[in-house]
Amino acid sequence: ASLRRLAHYDYWDDAVRRSILVDSKADLLVFGMAETALISIARRLSAGEKIGEIRDLPGTAWVGRDDVPEGAVSLPSYEEAAADRDAYGRAFKMAADENSPIFGRPLSQQHGDRTVVVMPPAPPLTEAQLDRLYDLPFTRLPHPSYIESIPAHEQIHFSVTSHRGCFGGCAFCAITAHQGKAISSRSAASLLAEVDRLTRHPEFAGTVTDVGGPTANMYGLGCGDQKAQGRCRRTSCLYPAPCAHLVTDDRRMVAMLRELRSHPKVLHLFVASGIRHDLLERQPEYFNELVAHHVGGLLKAAPESGSEKVTRVMRKPSPAVFEDFLRAFRDRSRRLGKRQAVVPYFISGHPGTTLSDMVDVALFIKRHNLRVEQVQEFTPTPGTLSTCIYYTGRDPYTGEEVYVPRSLSERRMQKSVLLWHLPENRAAVSEALRITGREKERGQLVARRTSV
């Protein structure tokens, strides 16, 4: 619902759909993490207020006729967005510009003779509120409706969430639509109390499988200038370059990890959440602590592409930045005598990626002795910048036309090229090299047959 609160492109229908409010006929939509909004709604309903009268609550949306708030930003209508891709792009950018709990204004979008109204996002939780939330008596068990075991549960059963939010602003990511750009961090005391509870669990064997959040090394970080934050419309604090107001001091993060791993019943404390590798150069002490104590053999990082052109569309750091990180990680691990590796995440079929670009990415992977076992094939998600570009074929911020791989055959071929080392992809990689006129690279990318 958070991603579908306005007119949105739906990949499965290959069409622009109406707000989910219109199709569901719901009285009220609550978006984001929603704790404060739900508490307010419950209290107001308990006091006798009708749900149709709740029209001023941050983090909510509704369908109305004559109750549009004063000063609301009027977006291109659903009908305009569905008929005109440029109008869709304008609507996306206008909504993104107001996506702030500090200065955001209400949004209105006509759907026929009705109007969808979206209030600004709710403010992020304070440290005290987040601590109180995670002090609630969660069972840490799957929902009782699940009969079979859930593989992912083993990873998260003894994990700890240290913070919320992400200021990375990756074009394809929907995290900010739910958790926002501002980081809300728990206190070290709250985290230590949760770890202590974990150690008393009868199945706890001494390993905390993860301490992290959407991006592990954003704990305790944020904007260092409240005045600048109050008018900031940047979707990312890191792209195209780190903001001058961004505080990247790693001392609080390092102190927290040291305190948690000092618990007498904790034998291992890992960081399994993904890290933002372009932040690590500003966090030398955290980088050292991470490599020395908190990598369970494999560290997750997400360059997403090895093509400079493609990473610009993705709003990701340059491949050169990932190369610097990789050298630094391997050097630190070698000096510590640890056999550790990086698990890189790459995306195939993302807007901006041609078949030749994907050949470049495959060569990048091979050149750095990386092995990709799983590939994320880009699938448009409602509400993201990448999806807007996929549908419109244009960057809504620059107006630049962007190549979009749409055919199923090309998307499958791009994925095969990224997994070039698998023998079953030999024919697809050869065909990709032929199509792109790069057959001279055949010896580097086409897996040879092996005899048993």
Secondary structure as the mmCIF struct_conf table of DSSP 4:
data_model
#
loop_
_struct_conf.conf_type_id
_struct_conf.id
_struct_conf.beg_label_comp_id
_struct_conf.beg_label_asym_id
_struct_conf.beg_label_seq_id
_struct_conf.end_label_comp_id
_struct_conf.end_label_asym_id
_struct_conf.end_label_seq_id
HELX_RH_3T_P HELX_RH_3T_P1 SER A 2 ARG A 4
BEND BEND1 ARG A 5 ALA A 7
STRN STRN1 HIS A 8 ASP A 10
TURN_TY1_P TURN_TY1_P1 TYR A 11 ASP A 14
STRN STRN2 ALA A 15 ARG A 17
HELX_RH_AL_P HELX_RH_AL_P1 ILE A 20 SER A 24
TURN_TY1_P TURN_TY1_P2 LYS A 25 LYS A 25
BEND BEND2 ASP A 27 ASP A 27
STRN STRN3 LEU A 29 VAL A 30
BEND BEND3 GLY A 32 MET A 33
HELX_RH_AL_P HELX_RH_AL_P2 GLU A 35 SER A 46
TURN_TY1_P TURN_TY1_P3 ALA A 47 GLY A 48
HELX_RH_3T_P HELX_RH_3T_P2 ILE A 51 GLU A 53
TURN_TY1_P TURN_TY1_P4 PRO A 58 GLY A 59
STRN STRN4 THR A 60 GLY A 64
BEND BEND4 ARG A 65 ASP A 66
HELX_LH_PP_P HELX_LH_PP_P1 VAL A 68 PRO A 69
TURN_TY1_P TURN_TY1_P5 GLU A 70 GLY A 71
HELX_LH_PP_P HELX_LH_PP_P2 ALA A 72 ALA A 72
STRN STRN5 VAL A 73 SER A 74
HELX_LH_PP_P HELX_LH_PP_P3 LEU A 75 SER A 77
HELX_RH_AL_P HELX_RH_AL_P3 TYR A 78 ALA A 83
HELX_RH_AL_P HELX_RH_AL_P4 ARG A 85 ASP A 97
TURN_TY1_P TURN_TY1_P6 GLU A 98 GLU A 98
TURN_TY1_P TURN_TY1_P7 PRO A 101 PHE A 103
STRN STRN6 LEU A 107 HIS A 111
TURN_TY1_P TURN_TY1_P8 GLY A 112 ASP A 113
STRN STRN7 ARG A 114 VAL A 118
HELX_LH_PP_P HELX_LH_PP_P4 MET A 119 THR A 126
HELX_RH_AL_P HELX_RH_AL_P5 GLU A 127 TYR A 134
TURN_TY1_P TURN_TY1_P9 ASP A 135 ASP A 135
BEND BEND5 LEU A 136 LEU A 136
BEND BEND6 LEU A 141 LEU A 141
TURN_TY1_P TURN_TY1_P10 PRO A 144 SER A 145
BEND BEND7 GLU A 148 GLU A 148
HELX_RH_AL_P HELX_RH_AL_P6 PRO A 151 ILE A 156
TURN_TY1_P TURN_TY1_P11 HIS A 157 PHE A 158
STRN STRN8 SER A 159 THR A 161
STRN STRN9 HIS A 163 ARG A 164
TURN_TY1_P TURN_TY1_P12 ALA A 171 PHE A 172
HELX_RH_AL_P HELX_RH_AL_P7 ILE A 175 GLN A 179
BEND BEND8 LYS A 181 ALA A 182
STRN STRN10 SER A 184 SER A 185
HELX_RH_AL_P HELX_RH_AL_P8 ALA A 188 THR A 199
TURN_TY1_P TURN_TY1_P13 ARG A 200 ARG A 200
BEND BEND9 HIS A 201 HIS A 201
TURN_TY1_P TURN_TY1_P14 PRO A 202 GLU A 203
BEND BEND10 GLY A 206 GLY A 206
STRN STRN11 THR A 207 VAL A 208
STRN STRN12 ASP A 210 GLY A 212
BEND BEND11 PRO A 214 THR A 215
HELX_RH_3T_P HELX_RH_3T_P3 ALA A 216 MET A 218
TURN_TY1_P TURN_TY1_P15 TYR A 219 GLY A 220
STRN STRN13 GLY A 222 CYS A 223
BEND BEND12 GLY A 224 GLY A 224
HELX_RH_AL_P HELX_RH_AL_P9 GLN A 226 GLN A 229
TURN_TY1_P TURN_TY1_P16 GLY A 230 ARG A 231
BEND BEND13 THR A 235 THR A 235
BEND BEND14 CYS A 237 ALA A 241
TURN_TY1_P TURN_TY1_P17 ALA A 244 HIS A 245
STRN STRN14 LEU A 246 VAL A 247
HELX_RH_AL_P HELX_RH_AL_P10 ARG A 251 ARG A 261
TURN_TY1_P TURN_TY1_P18 SER A 262 SER A 262
BEND BEND15 HIS A 263 HIS A 263
TURN_TY1_P TURN_TY1_P19 PRO A 264 LYS A 265
BEND BEND16 LEU A 267 LEU A 267
STRN STRN15 HIS A 268 LEU A 269
BEND BEND17 SER A 273 SER A 273
STRN STRN16 ILE A 275 ILE A 275
TURN_TY1_P TURN_TY1_P20 HIS A 277 LEU A 279
HELX_RH_3T_P HELX_RH_3T_P4 LEU A 280 ARG A 282
HELX_RH_AL_P HELX_RH_AL_P11 PRO A 284 HIS A 293
BEND BEND18 HIS A 294 HIS A 294
BEND BEND19 GLY A 297 GLY A 297
STRN STRN17 LEU A 298 GLU A 304
BEND BEND20 GLY A 306 GLY A 306
HELX_RH_AL_P HELX_RH_AL_P12 GLU A 308 MET A 314
TURN_TY1_P TURN_TY1_P21 ARG A 315 ARG A 315
HELX_RH_AL_P HELX_RH_AL_P13 PRO A 319 ARG A 335
TURN_TY1_P TURN_TY1_P22 LEU A 336 GLY A 337
STRN STRN18 ALA A 341 SER A 348
BEND BEND21 GLY A 349 GLY A 349
TURN_TY1_P TURN_TY1_P23 PRO A 351 GLY A 352
HELX_RH_AL_P HELX_RH_AL_P14 LEU A 355 ARG A 367
TURN_TY1_P TURN_TY1_P24 HIS A 368 ASN A 369
BEND BEND22 GLU A 373 GLU A 373
STRN STRN19 GLN A 376 GLU A 377
TURN_TY1_P TURN_TY1_P25 PRO A 382 GLY A 383
HELX_RH_AL_P HELX_RH_AL_P15 LEU A 385 THR A 392
BEND BEND23 GLY A 393 GLY A 393
STRN STRN20 ARG A 394 ARG A 394
TURN_TY1_P TURN_TY1_P26 PRO A 396 THR A 398
STRN STRN21 GLU A 401 GLU A 401
BEND BEND24 SER A 407 SER A 407
HELX_RH_AL_P HELX_RH_AL_P16 LEU A 408 LEU A 418
TURN_TY1_P TURN_TY1_P27 LEU A 419 HIS A 421
BEND BEND25 LEU A 422 LEU A 422
HELX_RH_3T_P HELX_RH_3T_P5 PRO A 423 ASN A 425
HELX_RH_AL_P HELX_RH_AL_P17 ARG A 426 ILE A 435
TURN_TY1_P TURN_TY1_P28 THR A 436 GLY A 437
HELX_RH_3T_P HELX_RH_3T_P6 GLU A 439 GLU A 441
HELX_RH_AL_P HELX_RH_AL_P18 ARG A 442 LEU A 445
BEND BEND26 VAL A 446 VAL A 446
HELX_LH_PP_P HELX_LH_PP_P5 ALA A 447 ARG A 449
#
